[in-house]
Amino acid sequence: MEGENLRQAKSRIEATMDAIVKGFEHQLDELYKADALDVDSDIRVMETMLRRDTASAARDFGLDGGTAAQQQLEDL
């Protein structure tokens, strides 16, 4: 049989443990926030470079509907 004091103690311990877990999760999120931002920035730069390089290759090799020579004439 459990007494009222024991039930209250268990309840407080459970509430405290929940608060501790939330606190650690928050600290972990804060710890990796800067890394996540760096990765996101790197991905955006890579996507921009790939779009630029793909567009350049398509233009250079006539993959965009025209020939490379026609494109060069239009660029002049």
N, C-alpha and C positions, 0 to 999 in steps of 0.2 A: 504494500500500500504506500502511496505517496502522500506526503503531507503538503499543505499549502505552501510552506516555505520552499520545499524542494521543487514544486511546480513553478513558482516564481523565479527561483534561481535558474532553472533550465530555460525558461522563457527569456530571461535577461541575457544568458550566455548565448542563446541562439541569435538574438537581436544584435548583440555585440559582434558575433562572428560574421553576420551578414554585413554589418558596417565595415568591418575589417576587410572583407573580400571586395566590397565596392571601392574602398580606399586604395587597395592594391591595384585593382583594375584601372582606376583613374590615373594612378601614378605610372602604370605601364603605358597607357595611352599617351600621357604627356612625354614619356621617355622616347617613344618612337614617332612622335608627331613631326619632328624635324626631318627624320629619315624618310617618312612618307612623303613629305613635301619635296625633298630632294629627288626621290624616285619619280614623282609626278612631273616635276620640271624636266628631268632627263627624258621621260617618255614624250613630252610635248616637243622638245627639241628634236628628238629622233624622228617623230612623225613629220615635222616640218622639213627636215632634211630629206626624208624619203619622198615626200611629195615633190620637192624641188628637183631631186635627182631623177625621179620617174618622169616628170614633165620634160626635163632636159633630154633624157634618153629617147622619149617618144618623138620629140621635135628633131633630134639629131638623126634618127633612123627612119623618119617618115612614118611613124606608127600612129600619128594623130590625124590621118586622113589625107595628107599630102606627102610629097617626096621631100627629102632633105634639101635638095637643090631649090625646089619651089619655096620652101620655107625661108632659105637663106636670101632669096631674091626679095621676098616680102619683108624681111627684116631690114633690108637696105632701104 
